[in-house]
Amino acid sequence: MNKSIIISIVLYFTFQAVYSQSLEQAQNVQYRISLKNYKKKFKKPLTSKDSLNFIYVNNDTLVVLKDYVRKPGRSVPYEYKDSTFLDVYKSIAFKYANDTLDKKSSMKYWKDDIAVYFSESVDKKVKKEFMSFAKNVVSQIDSLSIKEVKKVEDSNYIIYYNGDYEYESRMNKYTFSDYYMHWNNKNQIYKLFIKLNRDHFFNPTLRLKELKKYFIKSLGRFQFNKNIDCNNFFSGCYTTDYKLTDLDIEIIKYHYSYGICKGTNLETFENQHEKFKQALKNKKVLNSFYHEYE
Amino acid sequence: MKIIFKNIFLVIAIFAFTCCYSQSSDLKDYLKTDYKIYKNSDTLDIVFPKDSKKIVDKTVKTIDTTALHFLNDFDLFSNSYFLKKYKKLIFGLDKNVIIHQWSGPVIVYFDKKIPKPIIEDLKVFINSFPNIKNLDISITNNINEANYLFKVSSKDVTALTEKQLSDYTEAQLENYPYYKIIHDWHGNKNYKLYVSTLTISQSFLDNHTILDNLKKVFFISLLQAKGYTVNDDTSILYRKNKGFKTLGAFDIVMLKYHYKTIYKFKVDFNVFTAMENYYKKLNNE
C-alpha cells in the first residue's frame, strides 16, 4: 500500500461511510453530511428534491451525497486518548509562546521515510549506535522507517560536525550545536540537518548522546516539558543515556497515529478532539479520519 | 479581656497557618508530575460503527511531593553566616540566577598540551577534595571516558569585553579568574550539568597566576556561582589567598551545601527564599 497519504478532513464534514466496515475504500458506500456542513461546503440552496435525500439520525439532519466520489484512501478510526494524556502530548508536540501553548502552532511530522547521511568525520561508533537507537525507536512507529544512505543526494537527514562541509547555510555561523528542519505547507518534515559542535562534545560518547537527543526531538519538532517527571525523555532531564519510558513511546506513537488528523495547528487539534469526544459521549459514535493516498 | 486575647491568638494562628501553607504551596508548583499509562484499563461503549466496547488506556498523574522532604534537615537555612555567604556567592545580585548542579560523576581529562607541572598540580588539588555527598569527581587518562575537559587554545580566550579589557590594569585582570580562561558547559532542562570544557589561553600558560585561576574556575564551575570572590580567609576565592594547594574550609562547606540534595526542580532566588521560609516554618524559627 502506498504510504504516501495526504490527510482529508472527514471530521469537518461528518461523512459517514456505511454499509461497509472495511477500512479500505469501499465501492458500495453511501456518504452523508450534516445539513449545516452541506450548506457550508456546497454553498448552494437545497431544493425540495434534495430534501428527499434527508435522513434523520439522533436529531441531526443528514443529506445523502449521491454523486460524491471519494478519492482513494484509507479510513482510520479516531484514536481515543484521555484528557490527561492529551494535555501532556500537546505540551510536547506544539510550541509555546509567552509561557502558553500557541494555538496557531502546528505539529510537524515525517511523511516520507528517513534517510540518514553522516558526514565523513562522524565516528564509526557514533554512526553504528545512532542507527541502532534510531531504528529501535522508529520500529515502534507503524508509519515510519529509517535507513542509512551513502550519498548525500539520497538523504533527507544529514548529520555533520563543525568544521565539516556546511550542508545547511543557515547554520553557517552557529557555534553551538543545533538542528535545522524544513517542512512543507502540510507541516510534513522533508529535510533535516543536525550540526554538532565537536569541541563542546569532545568524545564519541558525548556526541552520540547529543545526537540521540536531537533525533527524538526531530521526529516532530518536539519540545521538552520541564514539569514532567525526570524519568521521561520528554522532561528534558537527560543526563546519562536515553531510555524511553512508556509515556515517551506513547507520545511518539500517538504523534504518528493516523487516528488523529496530522499536521494541524493546536486550535484545530483541540476542536477535533472536542467534537470526536462529544460524538463518543453523547451518541456513542466512533468517527474516523479519512486519509487520501497521494 | 480573655476573649480579646483568644481572638488575637486565633488571628495569629490563622495567619501563621496560611503563611506556612502558602509557602509550601508555592514550592509545590515546581514539583514534577509523573504520568503513568495503564494499558487497556478503560472501556468505551460504542453504538456506531457497530455495537461494541472499545478498550482504551488510562493516564494517571501524580505529583512527587517527596522532592521537598530534604528540607526537613536542610540546615544551611539555620546557619546565618554560611547562608548569607552562599547566597552572595551563588546568586550575586542577580535574582534570575538558577542553581545548577552536576547530577552524575564529574570525570576530568587534561589535554596533553597543558604542561605537565600544571597538570600534576591540578591533580593534587582535585584529589584533595574530601568526600562530598552527591558530588563524585575523578580524573581519567582516557578522553573518551571524560565529561570535563581542560584544554589549551592557541587563540586567546577571555570572558571579558573589549571595554573591560581596556578599563582594567594588568594586575586587576590577572586576578580575574576568567581573564584568560573560559568555561563552557551544557546542562539539561532540569539545570543539571553533563558536559564542561575549561579552555586556557596558550599565552597564559606561563603566567604566575595560572594555577590559582585554574583552581578557582574549576571550583566556581562546580557551583556555577555568579560570584568569584569571597570575604572569608579560609576560601581560595579570598582575594589575598595565593598559591593554595587544596580547597579551603569555607569552599568545602559551600560544596557540601550546594550538593546536599540534587534538586528535582528549578531553584532560582525566589524558590530558594521560599525554601528558606518553609524550612523556618517547619522548624518553628
Chai-1 contact restraints between the chains, C-beta under 6 A:
chainA,res_idxA,chainB,res_idxB,connection_type,confidence,min_distance_angstrom,max_distance_angstrom,comment,restraint_id
A,Q21,B,P49,contact,1.0,0.0,6.0,A-B,restraint_1
A,Y80,B,V56,contact,1.0,0.0,6.0,A-B,restraint_2
A,D82,B,T59,contact,1.0,0.0,6.0,A-B,restraint_3
A,T84,B,T59,contact,1.0,0.0,6.0,A-B,restraint_4
A,T84,B,K61,contact,1.0,0.0,6.0,A-B,restraint_5
A,F85,B,T59,contact,1.0,0.0,6.0,A-B,restraint_6
A,V88,B,Y35,contact,1.0,0.0,6.0,A-B,restraint_7
A,F202,B,L149,contact,1.0,0.0,6.0,A-B,restraint_8
A,N203,B,I143,contact,1.0,0.0,6.0,A-B,restraint_9
A,N203,B,N144,contact,1.0,0.0,6.0,A-B,restraint_10
A,L206,B,V195,contact,1.0,0.0,6.0,A-B,restraint_11
A,F224,B,K189,contact,1.0,0.0,6.0,A-B,restraint_12
A,K226,B,K189,contact,1.0,0.0,6.0,A-B,restraint_13
A,N227,B,T33,contact,1.0,0.0,6.0,A-B,restraint_14
A,I228,B,T33,contact,1.0,0.0,6.0,A-B,restraint_15
A,D229,B,K32,contact,1.0,0.0,6.0,A-B,restraint_16
A,D229,B,D34,contact,1.0,0.0,6.0,A-B,restraint_17
A,C230,B,N190,contact,1.0,0.0,6.0,A-B,restraint_18
A,G236,B,N188,contact,1.0,0.0,6.0,A-B,restraint_19
A,G236,B,K189,contact,1.0,0.0,6.0,A-B,restraint_20
A,C237,B,N188,contact,1.0,0.0,6.0,A-B,restraint_21
A,C237,B,N190,contact,1.0,0.0,6.0,A-B,restraint_22
A,Y238,B,N188,contact,1.0,0.0,6.0,A-B,restraint_23
A,T239,B,S103,contact,1.0,0.0,6.0,A-B,restraint_24
A,T239,B,G104,contact,1.0,0.0,6.0,A-B,restraint_25
A,T239,B,K192,contact,1.0,0.0,6.0,A-B,restraint_26
A,T239,B,Y194,contact,1.0,0.0,6.0,A-B,restraint_27
A,T240,B,G104,contact,1.0,0.0,6.0,A-B,restraint_28
A,D246,B,I37,contact,1.0,0.0,6.0,A-B,restraint_29
A,L247,B,Y35,contact,1.0,0.0,6.0,A-B,restraint_30
A,E250,B,I37,contact,1.0,0.0,6.0,A-B,restraint_31
A,K284,B,D45,contact,1.0,0.0,6.0,A-B,restraint_32
A,K284,B,I46,contact,1.0,0.0,6.0,A-B,restraint_33
A,K284,B,V47,contact,1.0,0.0,6.0,A-B,restraint_34
A,V285,B,F48,contact,1.0,0.0,6.0,A-B,restraint_35
A,L286,B,I46,contact,1.0,0.0,6.0,A-B,restraint_36
